[in-house]
């Protein structure tokens, strides 16, 4: 049977060939030659290959009915039955300040970029005031998280203009995000189905927060004071604090949809620097600078994997020892202590300084 207690089990090519060879011996006798060099053997293998493809299609149909195993558009269709749809890619937006000739009007579509080549364009025309200054909305040319750039990084005019002497973004751009991956979408589906949101529970606030581009997760707490006081703490894709613009966007949206009697505070997660001190024993001819960089990476990888609020001493030790040139260490301290570091629920650990004695 193709379906047993473990689910669907399709027949694969070798099994199909074996079955057909058995049927051939039943029909033509045990001495019939079904090797792959005979005409019969070739025909049996050709038919087995075609039938194996059919079995594969049947297996795909079977798995497409289960959210745990469905792929592609089948996954999207299943989730849509519960009102969950994928989060599409978003374009980062912001504000550009243009300095130049007073009274000059720059039409929409003015192209600018960062030193790293991230392109933006103005979305409307702007006329410079009597001081030769004007602010205008901009949007990234490509969707995705790459469009979220730091303040004062959009400084290059793509097509130089004598009427424009300088451009910059005084605040960070925000709102850009990559399209939700299939894994992220599946996880969000189960999160919403297993913990249905309503206007009064934390899941609803979390759902509202994650609807804003730039927010990948949110932690919801009943704030001090009881009653309808709610604290929403948001994180970006790197498990770090989002920009101030994203915090404002989340706050504005939640304030517009929350229950009337709820008092809601929205803020970014608090980043806690994790500083490491230790004495290392290295292999001969090891380069301390290179080892330090590798240790920094190992510690960062561990910190980004933490799903609770404890930075574990032993895991930091393991991270250091995972670097090939590190033979041993002594005197390990995490933020001046020699044990686990307990964080608050609204804090995340961020790799800080590593000092090796």
N, C-alpha and C positions, 0 to 999 in steps of 0.2 A: 504494500500500500504506500502511496506517495505521502500520506499524512499519518504521523504517529504521535506519541505523547510529546515529542520535541518540536512538532510542527511539520512543515512541508519539507520533503526530501526528494529532490529531483534526481533522475537518473543521468549519469554523466557518460561521456563518450566511451570509455573503456568498458563500463558495465553494459552498455547497449550492444557493443560489438560482441561481448561474451554471450549475451542473451541470444543474439542472432546466430552466432556460431552453434549454440546449443540447439536452436530450432532447425538449423540446416542439418545437423547430424541426425536429429529425430526424423527429418523428412527424407534424407538421402543415404542414411547409414553412417556408422561411426568412422568409416574410412574416407569420408568426403574431405577434400583438401580445402580449407578456408583460410590459408595463409595470405598475407597481404600481397603476395606476388601473383596470385591466381585471379582470374576474372571474377569468380564468385567472391573471393576475399575483398577485392576492390569494391564490388557492388555493395557488399555488406557494410563496409566502412563508410562508403558514401552515404548510404541510407542512415547509418548511425549518426553521422555528422549532422544531417538534416533534422533528424528526430531530436538530437541533443539541443539544437537551437529551439525547437518547439518546447521542449521541457524547460529551457531557460525562460522563454516567454511566459509559460504557465507559472513558474516560480515568481517572476516579476509581478504578475497579476495578484498572486497570493499575498506577497509582501506589501503590495500597494494599498491594501486595505487596513494596514496597521501603522499607526503613527510612529512606532518605534523603528520600523524598517522601510517605510515609504520613502521614495526619493523624488527629487525634482518637482514637476507640476502636480504629481499625485499627492505629495506631501502638502503642497499649498492648498489643494482642493479639500483634503481631509480637514486641515486646520480651519478652513473657511466655514466649515459646518458649525464650528464653535465660535465663529466671529473673530478669529485670529488671522491676521494677514501679515505678510512680510513687511519689514521696514525697508523702504527703498533708499537708495543713495541720495545724499543731500549736498547742495552747493553751499560752501561757506560764504558769509556775507559780512560786511563791515562798513566803515566810513573812511574815506580818503580825504586828506587835506591837500589842496593844491595852492601853491604860491606862484604868482606871476604878475602879468600886466593888469592893473586895475581896469575893470570894465570888460575884460576879455571873457567871452563865452565859449566854454569847451562843450561840444555836443556829447551826447551819450555814446558809449562805445570806446571811450578813451582807454587805451591799453597800458597797463603798468605791471610790474612784476617784482618779486623779491630777488635777492642775490642768488638764491638757490634755483631760480627759474620758475617759481609758482606764479602763474598768470592770473590777472584780475582785469575786469573791465568795469567802467562806470555804467550805471543803469539809468541815468538821467543826465540832462544837461546841467551845467553849473556856470554861473556868472560870478567872476571874482569881484569882491567889494572894493571900496575905495582904498583899502590897505593892501589890495592885491592878494586876498585870501578867500578861499571858498571850500566848503565841505560838501561832499557828494557820496551817495551810496555806491558801493561796489559789490561785485559778486565774482567768485572764483570761476575761471573758465572750465575747470574740470571738477566733477563732484568728488567727494571723499574727504577723509580726515586731513589730507595734505594741505587743504585750503585753510586750515586753522593755524594761522601764523601769529607770531608774537608782535607786540607793538613796535613801531618804527622799523619794520623790516621791508615794507613795500616802498621802495625808494627809487626804482628804476623806471624811466619812461621808455616804453618799447619803441615808439616813433618820436624822437625828440622834436619839440615845438618851441620856437623862439619866444612864444608868449607864456610858456610855463618854465619856471626856474627851479622848482623843487616840488616833490610829492612825498607824502609819508602817511602812515596810518598811526594815529595817536593811541589807539587801543587795539587789542588783539581782534582778529577776525574770528568768527565762531559759526557754529551750526553745520559745518561740513561733516559728513560721516560716510563711511563706506557702506555698501549694501549689506544688509544682515546676511551672514553666512547661513548655510543650511543647518549647521550644528547650533548656532545661536537661536535660529528660528524655532527649531525643535525644542530646545531647552525652555524658551519663553512660552511656547505653547503649553508644555506640561506645568510650568509655573502658574500660568493663568487658570488652567483647568483644575489643578489640584487645590488652588487657593483662590476661589472666585472672589472677585472684587465687588464691593458695594460702596455706596457713598459714605459709609461710616467706618469702614475698616482700613487698616494699613495697606492692604493690597491695592486698594483703589488709588491711594496717594502715590504708591510706587508706580503703578501703571500710568498715572498722569505724568509723573516726572519723566519716565522713559519715553514718552511720546515726543519729547523735545529733542531735536538733533543735538548731539554732543553729550547726551546722558546715556550711559550704558548700564548703570545700576543705581539703586537708591535704597537707603535705609530709613525706616520710618519709626519714630518713637513718640510716645505720649510725653509731651513736654511738661516741664514743671508747672504746677498750678492746677493740674488735673482738668476735669471737664473736657471741653473740646479742643484743648491746646495740643497741637501736633507739631513735631519737628521732623522735617524732611531733609536728609543729608544725601547729597548726590555725588556720583563718581563718574569719571570719564572712562574711555576705552582702556587706558593704561592703569586703571585702578588708582587714579590720582585725582586731585582737585580740578574740576572744570574751570573755565575762564569766568570772570565776573559777568560777562554778557550772557553766558549760558545760565548762570544762577538767576539773573534778572528775568530771563525768558521763562524759566521754570516757575519762578515765583509769580510772575504776572499771569501765567496760564492757570496755575492752581488756585490763585485768588479768585479767578473768574468762574471756576467750576465747583469750588468747595461748598459744603453746606454753610448756610448763612451764619450759624452759631459757632462755627469752628474758627479757632485762632491758629493760623498756620505760619510757621517760620521755615524758610528754605535757606540752606547754606551749603557750601561745599564741604566735603570731608576734610578733616584736619590731617595734614601730613606730618608724621613724626620721623625725624632723621634718626637712623640707626647707625651709630658710630662704633667701630670695632677697633680694639687694641689687643695686640698679641705679640709674643716672641716666636718667631718661626725658625724651624730647622729645615734648611734647604739642601737639595742635592748640590754636589760640587759644580762649580761653573754656572750656577743658575743666575739669571739676571733679576735682581730684586724688583726693578721697575716693571718688567714683564709679568713676574709672579703677582705683584700687587694688582695689576690690571686684570689678570685672570681671576684672582680672588674676588675682586670687586664684581666681576660678572657673575661668579658663582653665588655670591651673597645676594646680589640683585635678583637672580633667578629664583632663589629660595623665597625671598621676601614677596615677590610678585605672585607666588603660588599659595600664600597663606590664605586660608578661608575662614579663620577664626580671629581672635584678638590677642593671640599669644605669639611672641617671637621666641622660639625655643632655642635655648643655649646649645643643646646637642646638635640641632640642625645647622646652626651657624658653624659649629666645630666640623661637622661633616662637609659643609660647603668648602671650608678652607682645605681640608684634607683631600677633597676631590681634585684639587689642582695637582697635576702630575709632579711638579718639582718640589712640592711641600711634603717633607718627610714627617714632620711633627710640629706641634705648637705648644706654647706654655703661657700661662698668665692671661688667658682669654678673658676679655671684658666686653660686655655689651652696654653701651651708655654708662660706663663706669661700674656696672654690676657684674656679678659672677653667676647669675642664674637667669631663668626665663624672664622676659620683659612683658608685663601685662599692659595692653593698650586699652583705651576706652572704646566703647562700641562705635563711636563716631570718628575713630582714628584709623589711619592706614600707615604701615611702615614703609619708609623710603630709604634706600641705601645712602648713607652719609659718608663720612671720612673713614678710611682704613689706615691705621697707624701701626706699622710693624717695627718693633724694636730690635 
